[in-house]
């Protein structure tokens, strides 16, 4: 339990002067496909699969294979929060039978509103923590569904929602530090990556985060991709959030050749291990450095401890460009 709860309040335990650093220049642990701990084969194959993949998944055997290769987290959203995760990667679908908002990745997972309420409860109990919720993939959702989901977000978090950058003179991204947020009720940054949603109250646009994806199943290629972005300073020197993705993506062929294995044992665990080693190799947070770091199975290989610890390497408060 100690390993899960040690970082429940890590933001409030940062050195005081570090809390004046813009959040786009802090090292923040995040989870990839955050809502997959409770994917349920009984709910059927999900609509993020191609039609041919859905047909394959109709058999019980293939649904078990899909489960093994689409589950990317062991911990629930609440457990991730207590473990120290502060960035969440949300993929959402309306279930075609129940019309419920559920997390999705090959299969359907838990109910989105319940997870949002868990986050709100956590923030009430830990008032100096700030979270980033990145809604970035949507399935079986029309405009009515989008507005219903956004209404849920607004109703649950209310005054905790951080105003979008540049919406008011006082809340430009560069001024969005933990210290500045602590002087307000704001604790939740909600990014909603749907081009048709504009100027919804309390919602940040897709342009406020960059998240380059290596799109490889090869571990050496992943590390080369990360290193090229870091050493060549491909993170543009601006004030948007930036996610470093320490994840491997299996091809259909790879899965077919390893049906009896799982993403966790075959790829993800070693990806998180090597990502942590890469972060420990002198990487530092900053305007062109480390910011949000996302991984699969975030409880492994001291991922949380390593990312949070990078904030101790910050030596100065970045100035406005």
N, C-alpha and C positions, 0 to 999 in steps of 0.2 A: 504493500500500500504506500510505503514511503516514496518509492520511485514514481508513483502516479501523482502524489500530492505535493511533492517537494517544489514543483514549479507552478502550483496553482495561482500564486500571486507574484510571479517573477517580475512583472512590470513595476509593481509597487516597491520592489526590492532593488531596483537599479540605482546606481549612484545618482544623487540628486541632479548633478549637472548634466548627466546623460539624458535625463527626462526632458531637457530643453532641445535635444536633437530632433529634427523633423522625422516623422515616422517613416518617410521614404528613405531614410538613411540609417535606420535601426535594423538589426538582425532579428527577424521574426519567424518562429517555427510555424510551418503550415502542413496540412495534410492533402494528399492527392486523392481525388474521388472520395471526399470525406465521409459520405453517407453510405458506405458499402459494408459496414460491419454486420448488418442484419439482412442482407439480400435473401429473398425468400423464393426458392424455386416453385413453391405452391401458388405463387401469384402469376406464374407464366413468364415466358420470355418477354423482354422489354422492347419498346419501340425504337430504341437507339440501335438495335441490330438491323442488319440488312434483311430483306425478305427471305433470302436463302438461309441466312443464319437463324432466323426465327423458325423456319421449317425444320431445320436440323434440331433445334432446341425443343421440339414438341415431345421428344421421347424423354423418359425419366433419366436414362443414362446420359444423354447429351445435356440435359439441364444440370446434372451434377458436374459435368465437365465445364459448362459455362460458369457455374458458381465458383469452381476452383480457380478459374482464370480471370474472373472479373472482380472478385473480392480483393480490395487493396488496403483495407484497414481491419484490424481486430477490435479496436476500441470504439465504443459508441461516441457520439458527439459530446455527451457529458463527460465521459472518461477522457476524451482528448483534451477538453478544456482544462480539466484538473491536471492532466499531464503536462500542460503548457502550450498547447496549440492555440494560436491566435489568428490564423488565416485558414479559411475553410473554402474548399473547392466544391461547389454545389452543382450537380446536374439533376434536373427536375423533369418529371413527366406527369401528365394526367393519366391515371390508369384507365384504360378504355372501358372496363366493366364497372368499376366503383366510382369513377370520376374523382378520385382523391389525388391530391398532390403527393407524390412519392419520389424519393431519391431513386436514381436509376443508373445502372451500369451493367448492361446485359440482362440483368434481372431487376425486379422491383425491390426496393428497400423500404425503409421506415417512412412514416408520415412526416412530411416537411414541417407542418405547423407544430407538431409535438417537439421536434428538434429545436425549432426557433424558441419555443417556450422554455426548453431546458437551458438554452443560451441566456435567455432573459433572467431566469432564476439564478444562474451562475453569476451574472453581472450584478444582480441585486446583492448577492452574498460576497462579492469581491469587487467593490466599487471603484478600484483604481485600475482594473484591467480593461483593455480595449480590444475589440475583435474586428476583423475584416471578413465579410461574407461576400464571396464572389460567385454570383449566379451566372454561369457561363454557357450552359447547354440546356436547351429546352426541347421537349418532344410532346407531340399531340396537344399543343397549346395554341389556341387562337387568341385574338386580342382580348376577348372577354376573360379568358383564363389568366392571361398575364396581369390584367388589372385586378383580378381576384387575388392572385398571389401577392402582388404588391400591396394590396389592402391588408392582407394578413401581416406582412412585414411591418407595415405602418402601425397597425393596431397593437401588435405585440410589443414593439420597441418604443413607439411613441416618441417622447422627448429625448430618448437615447440616440436617435439617428443623427449622425454627423452631417451637417449641410454639405452639399457637393462643393468641390473646390471652385473658387472664383464666383460662387453664388452671392457672397457678401464680401465686402472689403476685409473683414476680420478673419476669414476662414479660408484663405488661400492655402494650397497644399504646403507651401514652404513654412507657413506658420502653424501647421498642424503637428504639434509635438504633444507628447503625453502631458507635459506640464500645462500647456495651453488647454488641452481637453479637460484636464482635471478641474479647471476653473469654470467648467460648464457642465450641463447634464449629459453631454454627448459621449457615447461609448461604442457605438456601432457604425462602422463604415459599410454600407451596402452597395456593392457594384453589381449592376444589372446589364448584362451584355446582350441586349436585344435592340437593334437599330430603330425599331418602331416605337420604343418607349423613350420619350423625350420630356425633360423638365417635370418628372414626377417628384413630388416632395421627398426630400431626404435620400434620393437615389443618385449614385455616382455612375457616370457613363463608362463604357468600355475603354475609352481613350485614357482613363486615369490609371490604367495598369498595363504593363507589358509583361508577357510571359512566354519567352521563346521556348520551343519544344524541340528536342533533339530528334524525336520520332525514329528511334533506333532500338533494336534489341541487343546491340553489341555494347558491352560495358566499356571497352576502350574508346569506342566512338563517342559514347556519352561524355566521358571525361574530357576528350579532346574538344568537344562542342562547348562544354562549360569553360574550359581553360581559354579557348579562343575568345569567347565573349568577355571573359574577365581580363585577360592580359592585353587584349587589343582594345579594351574599353568600349566594347560595342554597346554597352548600356549607355544610351544617349544621356549626356549630362543635363538632365532637366529635373523637374520636380514631380514626376509621376511615380507610382509604386512599380516595383519590378520583382517578378517571381523567378527564382532560380529552380528549375525542375530537375531534381536528382532521380529521375525515373527511367526505367526501361519499358519499351512497348513491344510486346510479342507480335510477330506476324501470324497470319492464319496457318502458314506452313509449320511454323515452330510449335504452335499449339497442337496441330495434327500429329506431329512427331513425338509429342510429350503428353498425351491425353491422360495418362495416369498420374501426372505430377500437378503442381499448382503454381500459380504466379509467385506466391510467397516463397516456396522452397526452391523454385527453379531460376527465378530472375530477381524478384523484388528485394529480397533480403540482402543479396550481395550488392545490388545497386545502392541501397541505403548505406551499407557498410562503406563502399567506395566513395560515395558522396560525402560522408562524414570525414573520411581521410582527406579528400580534396579540400573541404572547408578548413581542416586543421593545418593545411600546408601554407599558411601565411595569408589566408584570405581575410579581409577586413570589411566592415560595413562602411558605407559612404555613398556620395552622389553617383559615383561610377562603380561602386563596389557591391557588396552583399546587402540585400534587403530581405524580402520574403524568401524562405527556403522551403520547398515542399518535397515530401517523400511518401513512399508507401510504408505501411506498418511502422508508424512513427515511434513506437515504443522500443524499437530495436537499435542496437549499436550506439547508444548514448546520443541519438540524434537531437533530442530536445536540449539536453545539457550542452552539447557542442554549439548549437545555433545561439542559444541564449548567452553562452559564454563569450561569443564573439563581440558582444557589446562592451566587454571589458577592454577590448583593444582600441576602442574609439579614443582618440587623443585630442580632438578639437571639434567644436561645433561648426559645421559647414556654413558658409555664408551664402547669401542669395546670389545666383548667377547674374 
